[in-house]
Structures are given as C-alpha cells and as structure tokens.
Amino acid sequence: MSLPAHKKACCAPTMEHAAHLEESRAASRTRRRTTIGETAGMLRLDGGKFLMGTDHDKGFPADGEGPVRQIRIDPFWIDAHPVTTEEFARFVKATGYQTDSERFGWSFVFQGHLAGERYKQLVEDTVLAAQWWCKVPGSDWAHPEGPDSSIEGLENYPVTHVSWDDAAAYADWAGKRIATEAEFEYAQRGGTEQQLFWWGDDLEPDGKHLCNVFQGRFPDQDTAADGYSGVAPVDAFPANPYGMLSSIGNVWEWTADWFSADYHVDANPFNPVGPTSGTRRVMKGGSYLCHESYCNRYRLGARTGNTPDSAAGNIGFRCVRDI
C-alpha cells in the first residue's frame, strides 16, 4: 500500500503531522492500566527501547509492517504462555460467561480437522476466498472441532475459538488487560533486534523445529513434521530469551490495538497504541496454519487484523498487567 503524499516525505514537519502526533500521545496517556491481577505464571519485562516493525523483503508492506521505528515502552508483566483451555474453563465456571461463538452457534474449523464423513455431516458452509475454513455449527472453545469434540486432554493447550471480545472479558475478570501491539512485539522479540525470528532468520535452523507452523503443501497436505497437525501444548517448543512460550506460530493472539496500515507512521513512539477506533483488531504471532507459500506472518514484524467478534480454531490470546 502506498502512503498518501503527505506521509511520504519526512524531512519537514506539518500541521497535520503535529495534530496526529498529539492525538496519539493523548491516546497513550489515557490507555487503560491494570495493576491488580495476580502475577503468578507471568514474566516481568523491563521495557525500554526496541526497534519495532520490519522492512524485510519477505514482508507485506500493505499490512503496515514498516517502517522500522524505535519504540519505548514502560515495564509490564505478560503471561508466559497463551491462556489455556483449563484457565479459560475456570473463568467460564466462575462467571457463566458465554463466548461469541456460543451465542452465534458456530465457529470456523480448518478443513484438515474434519475428515471424511465428519466433513459431510458437520460443515454447513465454507469461506469463498479461503475454502479451507469451514463453518461448523456447535463448534466453540469447549468443542474446538465440532459438537462431537471436546477439550478433554487439551488442558495445557491454548484456548481457541475466542473472539477479541471474549479475550477482553477474560482479562477483565483476571484483573489484567490485552497487550498493546508494541508490548506484544517487544516481548515476542525477546531482546533480539530485527531478526525474522527470535532465534535468527532461518525458520528451521539445521532442520530443527522451534515453533508450530504448517509443513507440507498448504492447505491439502500437512505432514506435521514439527509433531503437530493442529494446535500444540503451550510449552511444546522452547521459550524465547525472555521466557515467552508459544510466541511464534501455534495460535494467532489478539492485541488491544485497532488495526491500521499507516497510523503508526506518525504515532507517538512512547507506549504507542493504535487508532482510537476501527473495524479490526491487530493479531500477532501467526498460527499452526501459517505457511511460507501462503502466509508467512509468523515473522516477528508481521501483523494482521480481524473483526473483534471473529473466532476460529487458530485464534487465542494472552494477558498483560502493568507494574
């Protein structure tokens, strides 16, 4: 996506630039803070300066991955891993909360998890532009692959089929909040600078699998070479240098920010947040369905957006807390 003409030149300030910067500063000053949630199972991160975004040739400029910019954020706590089905079940038991998927009566399930007769019996429709996504009535966080499935044995797996609204409700209950995009990327990078992944630029260094993404021919042939053809336990792969588990692949994770491809170009670099409104929220990290031939958004600088009421079998979240 090309930037509007007034945003292509950065050699001189403009009134519009100044107004935009003040708006983003005001948003950062008024962003929600939480300091009451329990910190057990969380990582305390010191914050500070880091280089956010990427201009790498493997990226998607139209997503607003660049330009690379120096960001500074305050210290914060972040969950060491995505919220698990066991943790989410405790929330539901305590509050009686009903997720968006439960209210709608359906959610999206990947075609590869609906083989043979189950596909014929359960699939009501598919997404026209991405027919591997199947509309399955009765699928939700407690029935991740249709009404005949359950989360038994998945207690240490990320909860899925949760919308942004569901994630925000859980965070409120836990006395926490959803991370800003900048906080998430800071934690995800683990102190590394401008690498594609926290371990380097090779997805599989020396043939070693360090995250859960799609192997084979997407979307029809999943070899599960990394050991998983779907979601994996939150601790199935090594933590990054900050101790963050499942930071790349496995499940997309919601962030607090509204998605924009260019808002950040003129935004406040101190504790930045997204626009004050929008239609999609930013998701980070990629998922077990990301594949280089189709969507390599498992890279640290990558991002995408989704509507706040959307849910699917590859979307989860984790929480943060202020210090």
BALOBA-1460 file (C-alpha; in Angstrom, 3 decimals):
// residues 323
<rec num="1" residu="m" x="0.000" y="0.000" z="0.000"/>
<rec num="2" residu="s" x="1.449" y="3.355" z="-0.960"/>
<rec num="3" residu="l" x="1.240" y="6.092" z="1.603"/>
<rec num="4" residu="p" x="-0.670" y="9.318" z="0.990"/>
<rec num="5" residu="a" x="1.531" y="12.040" z="-0.425"/>
<rec num="6" residu="h" x="1.744" y="13.946" z="2.868"/>
<rec num="7" residu="k" x="3.194" y="10.860" z="4.544"/>
<rec num="8" residu="k" x="5.894" y="10.071" z="2.003"/>
<rec num="9" residu="a" x="8.145" y="12.967" z="2.959"/>
<rec num="10" residu="c" x="9.530" y="13.132" z="6.495"/>
<rec num="11" residu="c" x="12.090" y="15.893" z="6.068"/>
<rec num="12" residu="a" x="9.852" y="18.633" z="7.462"/>
<rec num="13" residu="p" x="7.017" y="18.722" z="9.995"/>
<rec num="14" residu="t" x="3.472" y="19.687" z="9.041"/>
<rec num="15" residu="m" x="0.452" y="20.851" z="10.993"/>
<rec num="16" residu="e" x="-1.297" y="17.601" z="10.165"/>
<rec num="17" residu="h" x="1.699" y="15.611" z="11.424"/>
<rec num="18" residu="a" x="1.715" y="17.595" z="14.665"/>
<rec num="19" residu="a" x="-2.023" y="17.113" z="15.196"/>
<rec num="20" residu="h" x="-1.753" y="13.384" z="14.564"/>
<rec num="21" residu="l" x="1.182" y="13.042" z="16.943"/>
<rec num="22" residu="e" x="-0.695" y="14.878" z="19.698"/>
<rec num="23" residu="e" x="-3.709" y="12.616" z="19.183"/>
<rec num="24" residu="s" x="-1.561" y="9.502" z="19.563"/>
<rec num="25" residu="r" x="0.179" y="10.936" z="22.622"/>
<rec num="26" residu="a" x="-3.190" y="11.613" z="24.228"/>
<rec num="27" residu="a" x="-4.297" y="8.055" z="23.467"/>
<rec num="28" residu="s" x="-1.126" y="6.672" z="25.081"/>
<rec num="29" residu="r" x="-1.618" y="8.807" z="28.176"/>
<rec num="30" residu="t" x="-5.170" y="7.610" z="28.618"/>
<rec num="31" residu="r" x="-4.657" y="3.937" z="27.798"/>
<rec num="32" residu="r" x="-6.073" y="1.598" z="30.342"/>
<rec num="33" residu="r" x="-3.776" y="0.463" z="33.158"/>
<rec num="34" residu="t" x="-4.257" y="-2.600" z="35.380"/>
<rec num="35" residu="t" x="-2.250" y="-3.393" z="38.493"/>
<rec num="36" residu="i" x="-4.453" y="-5.783" z="40.482"/>
<rec num="37" residu="g" x="-4.214" y="-9.113" z="38.642"/>
<rec num="38" residu="e" x="-2.192" y="-11.993" z="40.044"/>
<rec num="39" residu="t" x="1.293" y="-12.254" z="38.535"/>
<rec num="40" residu="a" x="1.768" y="-15.995" z="39.003"/>
<rec num="41" residu="g" x="2.713" y="-17.504" z="35.647"/>
<rec num="42" residu="m" x="3.686" y="-14.109" z="34.230"/>
<rec num="43" residu="l" x="7.009" y="-12.649" z="33.094"/>
<rec num="44" residu="r" x="8.221" y="-9.292" z="34.361"/>
<rec num="45" residu="l" x="9.710" y="-7.356" z="31.463"/>
<rec num="46" residu="d" x="11.786" y="-4.224" z="31.957"/>
<rec num="47" residu="g" x="10.537" y="-2.356" z="28.915"/>
<rec num="48" residu="g" x="12.725" y="0.291" z="27.317"/>
<rec num="49" residu="k" x="13.676" y="0.926" z="23.691"/>
<rec num="50" residu="f" x="13.428" y="-1.522" z="20.812"/>
<rec num="51" residu="l" x="13.092" y="-1.496" z="17.028"/>
<rec num="52" residu="m" x="9.534" y="-2.349" z="16.050"/>
<rec num="53" residu="g" x="8.272" y="-3.456" z="12.645"/>
<rec num="54" residu="t" x="10.196" y="-4.640" z="9.620"/>
<rec num="55" residu="d" x="11.128" y="-3.617" z="6.092"/>
<rec num="56" residu="h" x="12.259" y="-7.136" z="5.169"/>
<rec num="57" residu="d" x="11.686" y="-8.257" z="1.591"/>
<rec num="58" residu="k" x="9.723" y="-11.283" z="2.864"/>
<rec num="59" residu="g" x="7.198" y="-8.962" z="4.471"/>
<rec num="60" residu="f" x="3.868" y="-7.461" z="3.459"/>
<rec num="61" residu="p" x="4.197" y="-3.657" z="3.209"/>
<rec num="62" residu="a" x="0.434" y="-3.344" z="2.675"/>
<rec num="63" residu="d" x="-0.059" y="-4.688" z="6.214"/>
<rec num="64" residu="g" x="1.833" y="-1.724" z="7.650"/>
<rec num="65" residu="e" x="4.771" y="-3.816" z="8.866"/>
<rec num="66" residu="g" x="7.128" y="-0.901" z="8.275"/>
<rec num="67" residu="p" x="8.783" y="1.402" z="8.570"/>
<rec num="68" residu="v" x="11.113" y="0.147" z="11.266"/>
<rec num="69" residu="r" x="10.876" y="2.633" z="14.137"/>
<rec num="70" residu="q" x="12.349" y="2.989" z="17.598"/>
<rec num="71" residu="i" x="9.735" y="2.477" z="20.311"/>
<rec num="72" residu="r" x="9.950" y="2.899" z="24.063"/>
<rec num="73" residu="i" x="7.577" y="1.200" z="26.467"/>
<rec num="74" residu="d" x="7.175" y="1.019" z="30.236"/>
<rec num="75" residu="p" x="7.863" y="-2.167" z="32.234"/>
<rec num="76" residu="f" x="4.981" y="-4.659" z="32.339"/>
<rec num="77" residu="w" x="4.005" y="-8.226" z="33.172"/>
<rec num="78" residu="i" x="2.954" y="-10.646" z="30.423"/>
<rec num="79" residu="d" x="1.605" y="-14.191" z="30.584"/>
<rec num="80" residu="a" x="4.381" y="-16.662" z="29.879"/>
<rec num="81" residu="h" x="2.058" y="-18.530" z="27.523"/>
<rec num="82" residu="p" x="-1.339" y="-18.113" z="25.847"/>
<rec num="83" residu="v" x="-4.356" y="-18.613" z="28.091"/>
<rec num="84" residu="t" x="-5.037" y="-22.354" z="28.218"/>
<rec num="85" residu="t" x="-8.334" y="-24.190" z="27.945"/>
<rec num="86" residu="e" x="-8.028" y="-25.078" z="31.636"/>
<rec num="87" residu="e" x="-7.612" y="-21.417" z="32.608"/>
<rec num="88" residu="f" x="-10.471" y="-20.316" z="30.388"/>
<rec num="89" residu="a" x="-12.695" y="-23.064" z="31.802"/>
<rec num="90" residu="r" x="-12.140" y="-21.663" z="35.307"/>
<rec num="91" residu="f" x="-13.253" y="-18.254" z="34.057"/>
<rec num="92" residu="v" x="-16.405" y="-19.679" z="32.489"/>
<rec num="93" residu="k" x="-17.208" y="-21.692" z="35.614"/>
<rec num="94" residu="a" x="-16.776" y="-18.638" z="37.839"/>
<rec num="95" residu="t" x="-18.757" y="-16.219" z="35.698"/>
<rec num="96" residu="g" x="-21.105" y="-18.232" z="33.486"/>
<rec num="97" residu="y" x="-19.662" y="-16.338" z="30.529"/>
<rec num="98" residu="q" x="-20.871" y="-17.316" z="27.061"/>
<rec num="99" residu="t" x="-18.468" y="-16.721" z="24.187"/>
<rec num="100" residu="d" x="-19.395" y="-15.098" z="20.888"/>
<rec num="101" residu="s" x="-19.151" y="-18.477" z="19.125"/>
<rec num="102" residu="e" x="-21.609" y="-19.974" z="21.597"/>
<rec num="103" residu="r" x="-24.009" y="-17.083" z="21.082"/>
<rec num="104" residu="f" x="-23.703" y="-17.299" z="17.302"/>
<rec num="105" residu="g" x="-23.991" y="-21.086" z="17.427"/>
<rec num="106" residu="w" x="-20.965" y="-21.798" z="15.235"/>
<rec num="107" residu="s" x="-17.300" y="-21.083" z="14.544"/>
<rec num="108" residu="f" x="-14.642" y="-21.738" z="11.878"/>
<rec num="109" residu="v" x="-12.798" y="-25.076" z="11.820"/>
<rec num="110" residu="f" x="-9.924" y="-25.953" z="9.471"/>
<rec num="111" residu="q" x="-10.865" y="-28.493" z="6.792"/>
<rec num="112" residu="g" x="-7.961" y="-30.774" z="7.693"/>
<rec num="113" residu="h" x="-9.541" y="-31.448" z="11.078"/>
<rec num="114" residu="l" x="-12.822" y="-32.624" z="9.548"/>
<rec num="115" residu="a" x="-12.006" y="-35.748" z="7.592"/>
<rec num="116" residu="g" x="-14.372" y="-37.986" z="5.651"/>
<rec num="117" residu="e" x="-17.925" y="-38.363" z="6.902"/>
<rec num="118" residu="r" x="-17.440" y="-35.773" z="9.644"/>
<rec num="119" residu="y" x="-16.890" y="-33.135" z="6.974"/>
<rec num="120" residu="k" x="-20.127" y="-34.076" z="5.222"/>
<rec num="121" residu="q" x="-22.067" y="-34.179" z="8.484"/>
<rec num="122" residu="l" x="-20.721" y="-31.067" z="10.210"/>
<rec num="123" residu="v" x="-19.794" y="-28.465" z="7.583"/>
<rec num="124" residu="e" x="-22.568" y="-26.006" z="6.813"/>
<rec num="125" residu="d" x="-20.591" y="-23.700" z="4.524"/>
<rec num="126" residu="t" x="-17.054" y="-22.591" z="3.615"/>
<rec num="127" residu="v" x="-15.392" y="-19.235" z="3.090"/>
<rec num="128" residu="l" x="-15.446" y="-18.405" z="-0.617"/>
<rec num="129" residu="a" x="-11.920" y="-16.963" z="-0.778"/>
<rec num="130" residu="a" x="-10.466" y="-19.490" z="1.687"/>
<rec num="131" residu="q" x="-12.417" y="-22.700" z="1.410"/>
<rec num="132" residu="w" x="-10.265" y="-24.477" z="3.954"/>
<rec num="133" residu="w" x="-12.214" y="-22.537" z="6.587"/>
<rec num="134" residu="c" x="-15.440" y="-24.363" z="7.353"/>
<rec num="135" residu="k" x="-18.492" y="-23.021" z="9.143"/>
<rec num="136" residu="v" x="-19.319" y="-25.694" z="11.717"/>
<rec num="137" residu="p" x="-22.423" y="-25.318" z="13.905"/>
<rec num="138" residu="g" x="-21.733" y="-26.288" z="17.510"/>
<rec num="139" residu="s" x="-18.005" y="-25.550" z="17.385"/>
<rec num="140" residu="d" x="-16.691" y="-23.289" z="20.166"/>
<rec num="141" residu="w" x="-13.939" y="-23.104" z="22.781"/>
<rec num="142" residu="a" x="-15.203" y="-26.272" z="24.522"/>
<rec num="143" residu="h" x="-15.853" y="-28.100" z="21.231"/>
<rec num="144" residu="p" x="-12.946" y="-26.958" z="19.054"/>
<rec num="145" residu="e" x="-13.507" y="-29.342" z="16.138"/>
<rec num="146" residu="g" x="-17.291" y="-29.533" z="16.153"/>
<rec num="147" residu="p" x="-20.080" y="-30.536" z="18.549"/>
<rec num="148" residu="d" x="-18.779" y="-34.103" z="18.803"/>
<rec num="149" residu="s" x="-15.358" y="-32.922" z="20.053"/>
<rec num="150" residu="s" x="-14.198" y="-31.789" z="23.498"/>
<rec num="151" residu="i" x="-11.242" y="-30.247" z="25.304"/>
<rec num="152" residu="e" x="-10.526" y="-33.380" z="27.327"/>
<rec num="153" residu="g" x="-6.764" y="-33.847" z="27.224"/>
<rec num="154" residu="l" x="-6.252" y="-30.306" z="25.940"/>
<rec num="155" residu="e" x="-5.976" y="-28.620" z="29.339"/>
<rec num="156" residu="n" x="-2.439" y="-27.352" z="28.589"/>
<rec num="157" residu="y" x="-3.269" y="-26.214" z="25.060"/>
<rec num="158" residu="p" x="-4.193" y="-22.641" z="24.098"/>
<rec num="159" residu="v" x="-7.890" y="-21.945" z="24.264"/>
<rec num="160" residu="t" x="-9.191" y="-21.281" z="20.749"/>
<rec num="161" residu="h" x="-12.424" y="-20.054" z="19.170"/>
<rec num="162" residu="v" x="-12.216" y="-16.919" z="21.318"/>
<rec num="163" residu="s" x="-13.027" y="-13.504" z="19.897"/>
<rec num="164" residu="w" x="-11.382" y="-10.244" z="20.925"/>
<rec num="165" residu="d" x="-14.487" y="-9.530" z="23.000"/>
<rec num="166" residu="d" x="-14.086" y="-12.884" z="24.772"/>
<rec num="167" residu="a" x="-10.406" y="-12.199" z="25.440"/>
<rec num="168" residu="a" x="-11.216" y="-8.763" z="26.871"/>
<rec num="169" residu="a" x="-13.868" y="-10.280" z="29.155"/>
<rec num="170" residu="y" x="-11.394" y="-12.841" z="30.475"/>
<rec num="171" residu="a" x="-8.753" y="-10.166" z="31.026"/>
<rec num="172" residu="d" x="-11.223" y="-8.016" z="32.988"/>
<rec num="173" residu="w" x="-12.103" y="-10.991" z="35.187"/>
<rec num="174" residu="a" x="-8.414" y="-11.725" z="35.797"/>
<rec num="175" residu="g" x="-7.623" y="-8.096" z="36.670"/>
<rec num="176" residu="k" x="-5.430" y="-7.786" z="33.597"/>
<rec num="177" residu="r" x="-5.705" y="-6.455" z="30.043"/>
<rec num="178" residu="i" x="-4.814" y="-7.400" z="26.487"/>
<rec num="179" residu="a" x="-1.330" y="-6.315" z="25.389"/>
<rec num="180" residu="t" x="-0.815" y="-3.428" z="23.020"/>
<rec num="181" residu="e" x="0.772" y="-4.421" z="19.736"/>
<rec num="182" residu="a" x="4.036" y="-2.777" z="20.813"/>
<rec num="183" residu="e" x="4.091" y="-4.649" z="24.134"/>
<rec num="184" residu="f" x="3.432" y="-7.946" z="22.412"/>
<rec num="185" residu="e" x="6.157" y="-7.445" z="19.811"/>
<rec num="186" residu="y" x="8.640" y="-6.276" z="22.448"/>
<rec num="187" residu="a" x="8.035" y="-9.479" z="24.433"/>
<rec num="188" residu="q" x="7.977" y="-11.629" z="21.311"/>
<rec num="189" residu="r" x="11.371" y="-10.366" z="20.114"/>
<rec num="190" residu="g" x="12.980" y="-11.397" z="23.388"/>
<rec num="191" residu="g" x="15.675" y="-8.739" z="23.225"/>
<rec num="192" residu="t" x="16.748" y="-9.601" z="19.684"/>
<rec num="193" residu="e" x="16.952" y="-6.911" z="17.037"/>
<rec num="194" residu="q" x="15.451" y="-7.046" z="13.536"/>
<rec num="195" residu="q" x="15.607" y="-10.802" z="13.097"/>
<rec num="196" residu="l" x="12.804" y="-12.688" z="11.372"/>
<rec num="197" residu="f" x="12.509" y="-14.963" z="14.418"/>
<rec num="198" residu="w" x="13.924" y="-14.678" z="17.911"/>
<rec num="199" residu="w" x="16.421" y="-17.458" z="17.103"/>
<rec num="200" residu="g" x="17.587" y="-15.961" z="13.777"/>
<rec num="201" residu="d" x="16.456" y="-15.674" z="10.159"/>
<rec num="202" residu="d" x="16.091" y="-19.385" z="9.321"/>
<rec num="203" residu="l" x="12.682" y="-20.839" z="10.177"/>
<rec num="204" residu="e" x="14.159" y="-24.299" z="10.757"/>
<rec num="205" residu="p" x="17.840" y="-23.880" z="11.697"/>
<rec num="206" residu="d" x="19.699" y="-27.130" z="10.972"/>
<rec num="207" residu="g" x="16.336" y="-28.758" z="10.383"/>
<rec num="208" residu="k" x="15.167" y="-28.109" z="13.956"/>
<rec num="209" residu="h" x="11.552" y="-27.146" z="14.564"/>
<rec num="210" residu="l" x="11.249" y="-24.286" z="17.059"/>
<rec num="211" residu="c" x="7.603" y="-23.378" z="16.524"/>
<rec num="212" residu="n" x="4.301" y="-24.833" z="15.379"/>
<rec num="213" residu="v" x="3.523" y="-23.847" z="11.776"/>
<rec num="214" residu="f" x="2.242" y="-25.691" z="8.693"/>
<rec num="215" residu="q" x="4.551" y="-28.130" z="6.880"/>
<rec num="216" residu="g" x="3.725" y="-29.719" z="3.556"/>
<rec num="217" residu="r" x="1.532" y="-28.375" z="0.754"/>
<rec num="218" residu="f" x="-0.973" y="-25.858" z="2.094"/>
<rec num="219" residu="p" x="-3.860" y="-26.409" z="2.607"/>
<rec num="220" residu="d" x="-4.262" y="-30.015" z="1.471"/>
<rec num="221" residu="q" x="-1.250" y="-31.860" z="2.833"/>
<rec num="222" residu="d" x="0.002" y="-31.306" z="6.359"/>
<rec num="223" residu="t" x="2.996" y="-33.516" z="7.106"/>
<rec num="224" residu="a" x="3.073" y="-32.423" z="10.768"/>
<rec num="225" residu="a" x="6.866" y="-32.579" z="10.596"/>
<rec num="226" residu="d" x="7.072" y="-30.451" z="13.763"/>
<rec num="227" residu="g" x="4.973" y="-33.021" z="15.609"/>
<rec num="228" residu="y" x="1.591" y="-31.301" z="15.374"/>
<rec num="229" residu="s" x="-1.061" y="-31.083" z="12.662"/>
<rec num="230" residu="g" x="-3.049" y="-28.573" z="14.692"/>
<rec num="231" residu="v" x="-2.696" y="-26.678" z="17.921"/>
<rec num="232" residu="a" x="0.149" y="-27.726" z="20.245"/>
<rec num="233" residu="p" x="0.628" y="-27.547" z="24.026"/>
<rec num="234" residu="v" x="1.748" y="-24.096" z="25.140"/>
<rec num="235" residu="d" x="5.131" y="-25.490" z="26.232"/>
<rec num="236" residu="a" x="5.748" y="-27.781" z="23.258"/>
<rec num="237" residu="f" x="8.585" y="-25.618" z="21.911"/>
<rec num="238" residu="p" x="11.419" y="-23.647" z="23.542"/>
<rec num="239" residu="a" x="10.775" y="-20.276" z="25.162"/>
<rec num="240" residu="n" x="12.355" y="-17.147" z="23.734"/>
<rec num="241" residu="p" x="15.131" y="-15.355" z="25.681"/>
<rec num="242" residu="y" x="12.542" y="-13.560" z="27.831"/>
<rec num="243" residu="g" x="10.844" y="-16.842" z="28.743"/>
<rec num="244" residu="m" x="7.862" y="-16.302" z="26.437"/>
<rec num="245" residu="l" x="6.363" y="-19.606" z="25.279"/>
<rec num="246" residu="s" x="4.441" y="-20.150" z="22.036"/>
<rec num="247" residu="s" x="5.479" y="-16.701" z="20.852"/>
<rec num="248" residu="i" x="5.636" y="-17.737" z="17.188"/>
<rec num="249" residu="g" x="3.053" y="-19.924" z="15.480"/>
<rec num="250" residu="n" x="0.548" y="-22.179" z="17.287"/>
<rec num="251" residu="v" x="-2.278" y="-19.614" z="17.611"/>
<rec num="252" residu="w" x="-2.789" y="-16.053" z="16.490"/>
<rec num="253" residu="e" x="-3.013" y="-13.762" z="19.525"/>
<rec num="254" residu="w" x="-5.225" y="-10.731" z="19.907"/>
<rec num="255" residu="t" x="-3.736" y="-7.377" z="20.861"/>
<rec num="256" residu="a" x="-5.527" y="-4.300" z="22.177"/>
<rec num="257" residu="d" x="-4.880" y="-2.071" z="19.143"/>
<rec num="258" residu="w" x="-7.227" y="-1.243" z="16.314"/>
<rec num="259" residu="f" x="-5.617" y="-2.196" z="13.007"/>
<rec num="260" residu="s" x="-4.336" y="0.449" z="10.610"/>
<rec num="261" residu="a" x="-1.747" y="0.134" z="7.853"/>
<rec num="262" residu="d" x="-0.333" y="3.639" z="8.356"/>
<rec num="263" residu="y" x="-1.450" y="5.166" z="11.674"/>
<rec num="264" residu="h" x="1.871" y="4.278" z="13.318"/>
<rec num="265" residu="v" x="3.908" y="6.254" z="10.769"/>
<rec num="266" residu="d" x="3.196" y="9.497" z="12.628"/>
<rec num="267" residu="a" x="2.263" y="7.997" z="16.006"/>
<rec num="268" residu="n" x="3.747" y="8.615" z="19.428"/>
<rec num="269" residu="p" x="6.809" y="6.342" z="19.924"/>
<rec num="270" residu="f" x="6.322" y="6.174" z="23.716"/>
<rec num="271" residu="n" x="3.894" y="3.443" z="24.854"/>
<rec num="272" residu="p" x="2.189" y="3.586" z="21.453"/>
<rec num="273" residu="v" x="-1.359" y="2.432" z="20.894"/>
<rec num="274" residu="g" x="-3.378" y="2.106" z="17.716"/>
<rec num="275" residu="p" x="-6.105" y="4.408" z="16.415"/>
<rec num="276" residu="t" x="-8.999" y="5.300" z="18.702"/>
<rec num="277" residu="s" x="-11.441" y="3.366" z="16.517"/>
<rec num="278" residu="g" x="-11.548" y="0.902" z="13.666"/>
<rec num="279" residu="t" x="-13.147" y="-2.248" z="12.299"/>
<rec num="280" residu="r" x="-10.399" y="-4.797" z="13.020"/>
<rec num="281" residu="r" x="-8.073" y="-5.509" z="15.938"/>
<rec num="282" residu="v" x="-4.409" y="-6.397" z="15.461"/>
<rec num="283" residu="m" x="-3.359" y="-10.029" z="15.817"/>
<rec num="284" residu="k" x="0.259" y="-11.135" z="16.142"/>
<rec num="285" residu="g" x="2.358" y="-14.285" z="16.069"/>
<rec num="286" residu="g" x="0.916" y="-16.405" z="13.290"/>
<rec num="287" residu="s" x="-0.549" y="-19.865" z="13.823"/>
<rec num="288" residu="y" x="-0.220" y="-23.562" z="13.040"/>
<rec num="289" residu="l" x="-1.774" y="-22.782" z="9.643"/>
<rec num="290" residu="c" x="0.854" y="-20.278" z="8.526"/>
<rec num="291" residu="h" x="2.966" y="-21.479" z="5.605"/>
<rec num="292" residu="e" x="5.612" y="-19.675" z="3.557"/>
<rec num="293" residu="s" x="3.743" y="-20.328" z="0.305"/>
<rec num="294" residu="y" x="0.587" y="-18.670" z="1.591"/>
<rec num="295" residu="c" x="1.073" y="-16.594" z="4.745"/>
<rec num="296" residu="n" x="4.451" y="-16.198" z="6.411"/>
<rec num="297" residu="r" x="3.054" y="-13.860" z="9.055"/>
<rec num="298" residu="y" x="4.711" y="-15.883" z="11.798"/>
<rec num="299" residu="r" x="7.628" y="-13.424" z="11.437"/>
<rec num="300" residu="l" x="8.242" y="-11.120" z="14.423"/>
<rec num="301" residu="g" x="7.483" y="-7.947" z="12.488"/>
<rec num="302" residu="a" x="4.334" y="-9.318" z="10.850"/>
<rec num="303" residu="r" x="0.765" y="-8.413" z="11.757"/>
<rec num="304" residu="t" x="-2.784" y="-8.887" z="10.603"/>
<rec num="305" residu="g" x="-6.249" y="-7.772" z="11.679"/>
<rec num="306" residu="n" x="-9.625" y="-9.338" z="12.368"/>
<rec num="307" residu="t" x="-13.036" y="-8.123" z="13.475"/>
<rec num="308" residu="p" x="-13.498" y="-8.204" z="17.269"/>
<rec num="309" residu="d" x="-16.316" y="-10.770" z="17.159"/>
<rec num="310" residu="s" x="-14.397" y="-13.222" z="14.936"/>
<rec num="311" residu="a" x="-13.281" y="-16.609" z="16.228"/>
<rec num="312" residu="a" x="-11.636" y="-19.689" z="14.734"/>
<rec num="313" residu="g" x="-9.684" y="-22.784" z="15.648"/>
<rec num="314" residu="n" x="-6.350" y="-20.946" z="15.387"/>
<rec num="315" residu="i" x="-7.055" y="-17.788" z="17.423"/>
<rec num="316" residu="g" x="-6.165" y="-17.340" z="21.112"/>
<rec num="317" residu="f" x="-4.731" y="-14.684" z="23.416"/>
<rec num="318" residu="r" x="-2.647" y="-13.904" z="26.482"/>
<rec num="319" residu="c" x="-2.842" y="-11.112" z="29.071"/>
<rec num="320" residu="v" x="-0.584" y="-8.403" z="30.468"/>
<rec num="321" residu="r" x="-0.526" y="-6.365" z="33.659"/>
<rec num="322" residu="d" x="1.067" y="-3.033" z="34.460"/>
<rec num="323" residu="i" x="3.752" y="-2.631" z="37.106"/>
